[in-house]
């Protein structure tokens, strides 16, 4: 881990320890073993002490960072002495400082999640939460739909990948952090939110009223389509690997001629789950992906073995909503010639993030720690995967409930 990220994590921790002391009026006087979270990183010891002034807080900053952070503590002091509305919210200042620090890295996928945001993020990966039911991108100017979840209110309302939310309940959200906009879209089941949507190809924005619901994400759906086995992965969550294995046991027992893996509108999830999924389709020990770190170090992730569908002919369907873990799986299967990719270019998220919870239930930092590469060392970040067979799915197709991408996949696997 490079020195800058070390100092970033140290600073976040110091800010939390010191600023919580301001809120509570005293410091507990014990150091936090951050080295347990970040191997090779040791924390400077800080003696137990009361912390009640910016000067004392500054002294608690690691010695090698005191000069660097002098302007921060000076600004902190000035806010507490001169800001018109007192008292200020020290917790909000602390969280804002962390957001600003991570934002200064210039990486769209490195950010701070406050306790509520962290809870929401974990709930969606666990498979249930309350909202409209869509995977979203918070890294642009507006909150943008990556993909609606199957069977969700967002899907029923016709939201699509690429839709930008520019107003909520008639209030313009231009210039507002998309992460804050996301929190406003969430809400209790049964309540209604009106979203103003900007969609490419439409002349004007339009409103969509959506009734929120409890969203239960079915990780794996499957069925036989004639002689072809069909598996749809909706996310790469905690239970996806086990659910996929159970689905394949049932499908492979029916001796299918081929298998379709549908990754459309799958916004990704856990990296380890991507490896588990690939392990069902590739031989043991094959390279699933590489993680490339900033210091030149590289980690190799290999398939686990025991796959139930390592020889059957395959087609993978992807679209603009296929991101992250979906691209890991599709990219590896394409590299090995194990499957034909059908559809349109994928989203293009080729970086890896660690979610590191902060002590005291103060949320988490999400830090980009590496870029990932396919087995043939391709990077797809911001470019996406290009299918072997490009098949569009148009508005007319959707309105007529046609699926030419699935039709092409079935056609390829049904040939003699």
C-alpha positions, 0 to 999 in steps of 0.5 A: 500500500503506498504512502499516500493511502496510508496517510489517508487512512491514518488521517481518517482515523485521527479525525474520527478519534479527535472529533468524536472527542470534541463531541463527547467532551473527552477522549477514551484514551485507547488506540485503534488497531488499524493494522488489523484492517490494513496489513503492514500499517502500524499506528503511532501510539497516542497517550491517553489524554483529554482533548478539548481544544483545537490545539490539543487535537492538533497535538494528537495528530501524528508528528510527521503530519502536524505541519501538513495539518496545521491549516486544517486545525486553524480552519477548524478553530476559525469555524468554531470561533467565527461561524454565525450559527453556533454551536456547529455540528462537529460530527457533520464537520468530521464527515465532511472532512472525510468526504472532501479528503477522499474526493480530492483523490479524483477517483469516482469510486473512492468515497465516504459512506456515512452510517446510513449509506453504509447500511443501505449498501450492505442491505442491497447486497444482502438481497433486501431493502426498501426503495424503487429497486434499481442499481445506480451510478453516483459518480457523475453529475446526476444520479444515473440508473445502471439497471432496474432490478427485475420485478421492481417498481423501477422496472415496472415504471420503465426506467432504463440504463442510462436514465438520469434523475434530474429532479425529485418530487419537482425539486431540481437536484442539479449540483447536489451530490448524487449520493445524497440524491440516492438517499432521497430516492430510498424510502419506506415501502408504500410511499410514492416518489416522483422522479424527473428523468432525462433520457438519451433520445428523448426531446424533453425530460419526463416525470415518473411516479413510483411507489416504493416497495420492499425490494427482495433481489432474487440472486439467481433465476433459471429455467429450461428453454427447450433444450437450452438451459437458461440462467439469469444472475441479477447480482453477485451477492453473499448467496449467489455462488450457492444459489447458482450451484443449486440451479446448475444441479437441477438444469444439468440433470436435464442434459441440455444442449447448451447454456445461456448465462444472462448478465444483463442489467447486473450491476455487480457485487462481491469479487469473491462471488465472481470467482465462485461463479466462474468456477462453475464454468472453467476448469480448476486453477484457471486465472479468473482475473488479476488485481494490479496495484499502484505499486506494481504488485499483482495478485492472481485469482484462480478458479476453485474447481468443482464446476458443474458446467465446464464443458457445455457450449455457452453464450453470455448475454451482456448489455450497458447495465452489466458492470463490475463483477459481471464484466469479470465473469464475461471477460474471462469467459470471452478470453478463454473462448469458453463462451460467445458474448452476445448483446451490446457493450458493457458498462466499463467498471474495471476497478476494485474497492475495499469497504473499510468500516470506521470505528464507532459505527461512523460509516465506512470508507470505500477506497479503490485499491486496484485495477482488475485485468482479464486473464489476457490482461485486458483492462475494461475500465471506462471502455467496457467489453465488446460482444462477439455478436452485437445485437441491440435491444430497441425501444420498439423491441421492449414495447413489443416485448421482444428480446432479440438478444436472447433469441440470438443466444438461443439460435447460436446454441441450437445450431447443429 
